[in-house]
Amino acid sequence: MTKKRKTSHIQRKLIPSYIFLIVVSFISVFPLFWMITAATNQSVDVARGRIWFGTYLAENFRNLLDRQDLWSAMGHSFLFAFVQTIVALLICSLAGYGFELYHDKQKDLVFSILLLAMMVPQVATMIPLYKMISGMHMLNTVWGFMLPAISTPFLIMMFRQNSRSFPVDVMEAARIDGLSELRIFFQMYMPIMRSTYAAAAVITFMNAWNAYLWPKVVLTDNAAQTMPMLIANLAAGYTVDYGVLMLGVLFCSIPTMIIFFVLQKQFAEGITGAVK
């Protein structure tokens, strides 16, 4: 009886926590639910605050295709985000690997200066970056989109911090066996640090997919627009069709949600610095 009473008492104490978690979960999920339901309703119903499913999903989809080149924007966003993610992971992991496993006072000074770059707002570098990209004739190209973001201080710092748990003894043994530094990096470091790569991939892909300001500056041709630019076009004008707008936002949100749910375990491990 004593154990049962203790168990019952513990369960009663947890009731407020469960209620709090249920309320917070509802608040977190409600915007997503409202976005999905709004995509199935007419604009007037959305404006009136209707929060249940309607019957205008097909009509909103047809209107979206008529007003904007959805598939082209999706293709550009996928291409730009995928290429930027791959290149950024390679460059930032190489930098973090070098800063930590081959560090000295000079490299620490360079790393400190690199961290100071995190304090500079993006808008302060927008004009010089645009002049550089324009001078290299890279406007409306994937390279113009991704070059300013392929090496970020945050990702370098993330790889450097997580590289501290990399087993140095393994690297020394590989050197004794005759492996080159590049083979050690690609064949040993990358597999061991896969959770960090997963976390960095999620962060980089989501940032590239959701980027708006820099693509708006460097992608001057509407034929090269990305999904955030498409959403901005749908929201522009004197009258906004909220059903079509919410459907566009839904299409823009689905890829990032899939990426996060697929890699959420590795993302949590990489953020906490876990190495396997």
N, C-alpha and C positions, 0 to 999 in steps of 0.2 A: 504493500500500500504506500509505503514511504516513497519508493521509486516512482510509482505512478503519480503521486501528488507532486513530486519534484518536476516530473516531465510535464504535467499539466500546468504547473506554475510557469515553467520556462516558455511553454507555448503561448500562454496568455501574455507574457511580457513581449513576445515577438509580434503580437497582433498589430501594435502601432507601426512597427517597422514595415510589415507587409502592406499595411494600408498606405503608408508613405510611398513605398516602391510602386504600388499599383497606380497611385495618382501621378507620380513622376513619369512612369512609363506611358500612361495615357496622354499626358501633355507632350511627350516626345514624339509619339506616334501620330497624334491627331493631325498635324500639318501635312504629313504624308497621305493620310486617309482623305483629308479634304482636297488635296491636289488630285488624287485619283478620281474621286467623285465629281469634282469640278470639270474634269476632262470629259465627262459623259453628259454634261448638262449644257443648256443654252447659256449665252452670255448673260441674259436678263435673270435667269435663275441663280447663277453664280453671284451676281450683284445683289440679289435679294437675300443671300446667305443660305441657300439650299445646301445641305451637307449630306445628301443621300444620292444614290446612283440614279442617273437619268437614262434616256434612250437616244442621245444625240452623239454618241461616240463616233459612229461611222460618218455622220455629217461633219463633225469637227475635224475628223481625219482628212476628209476630202477637201475641206476648206484650207487646212494646213498645207496640203500638197499643192493647192492652187496658188496660194499666196507666197510660199517660200519653197526653195529647193532643199527639202529636208534631207534626202539621201546624200546629196553632195556635201551638205554641211556635216552630216554624220561621218561621212568618209574622210573629210578633211580633219575633223576632230580626232578620229581614230588614228589617222596617219601621223599627225603632229604629236599627239600624246604618246603614241607607241615609240616613235623614233626618239623623242626627247627623253623618255624613261630609260630606254636602253643605253643611250649615249651618256646620260647623266649618271646612271649607276656605275658604268665602267670608269668614267673619269673621277667621280667623287670617291669611289671605293679605292682606286689607285692612290689618290691623294691622301685619304685617311690612313691607308695601309703604310704609306711612306712616312707620314708625319709621326705615327706612333712607333712603328717597329724599326725605323732608322732615324729617330729623332736626336737632335743635338740642340745647343743653345740657339744657333742660327735659325734652324727650322722652327723652334718654338717662337722666336721673334716673328718670323713670317706668318705663323699660324695666328699669333695675337693680332697682327695687322689684318689678317683675313677676317677674323672675328669682328673687327671694327667695321668691316663692310656691311655687317648685318644692321648697323645703326643708320645706314644711309637709306632714306626712303626711295622707293622705286621711281617716283615721279621726278626726283632730282636727277636721275640718270637717263630719263626718257629721251630728251633732245639729243645728247651726245650719241646714245645708242642708235637713234633713228638716222643720224648723219652717217654713222659708221656703216650701218646696214645698207643705206641708200647708196653710199659710195662704193660698196662692194657689189651693187646690183643684185641684192638678195630680197628685194621687196616682193611680197606675194609668193614666197617660197617657204618650204619647210625649214630650211636652214636659217632664214631670217627670223622665223618664229621661235626656234629653239636655242639659238646661239647664246642669248643672254641668260638662259636658265640651265645650261648643261653642267655648270659648275657653281653650286650654291654653298655658301659658308655653313648653312645648317646641315646639309647632307654630309659634307666633309667632317664636320664636328661629330656627327652621329657615328660615322664609320670609325673615326679615330677613337672615340670613347669606347665603342664596342670591341675595337681591335685590342684593347688592353686585356681582354679575357682570352685572346688567341694564344694557344699553347706554343710558346717560343721554342721549347724543346723539340717539338715536331719539326719546326723550320730548321733548326740546327742539324737535326738528323737527316733531313732532306738535302741539306747542303753537303753533308759528308758523303751522301750517296751520289752526289754529282748533279743534282737538279739545279737548273738555272733559276734566277730570281723570278722570271716570268712564269716558268712552270710551277714554281712554288705558289705563286699568286693564283694562277688559273686552276691548278689541280688540287691544291690543298686549302688555300685561304677561302676561295669562293664557296666550295661545298660546306666547309665548317661554319661559315658566316651566312648561311642561306636565310635564316630568320631575319637577320639585319637587312639583307637584300630585299626580302619580301616587304618589310616595313617601309623601306626606302622607296620601293616600287609603288606601293599604295599612295604614299605621300606625293611622289613626283607625278604619277599618272593623274591623280585628282587635281593637283595644282595646274597641270598642263591642260586638262580637260575643261576646267572651270575658268581658265584665264580669259580675261576680257579686254583689259586696258591695252596691254602690249599688242595683242592680235589686232585690235581696232586701229592701232597706229601703223603697224607694219603690213597688214593685209588690206591694202587700199582698194583692191578689186573685189566686188561683191561675189564674184564667182569663186573666190577663195575663202569665203566666210566660214566660221566655225559655229558650233551649236550655241554658245553664249551670245554671239553676234546675231544669230537667227532669233533668239529669244528677245533680244533688245529691239530688233526690227518689228517683231510682233507687238511689242509694248509701245511702239512709237505711233504717233498719229493722234488725231482728235478723238477717234472712237477706237476702243480696244475690245476685241472679241475675247472675253475671258475664258470661254470654253476652249477655244483654239490655243490661247496662250498657255493654259494649264496643261493641255495635251503636249505642247512643245516642251514645257518644263519637265513633264513626265518622261518624254523621250530623252531629254538631256540628263535626267537623274538616273535612269536605269543602268547604264554602263558602270558608273562609279559605285552604285549599290552592289552590283554583281561582283566587281573587283574586291570591294571591302569584305563582303560576306565569304567569298572564296578564300581570302588570305587573312581573315581576322585573327586566327590563332597565331599564325606566323607574325602578324603585325604586332600583337601583344608581346610576343617573345622578343621581337627585335627592338621594340621601344624600351623594354626593361633590360636589354643588354644580354639576353640569353644566347648562348652559343652551344650548338650541337655538332 
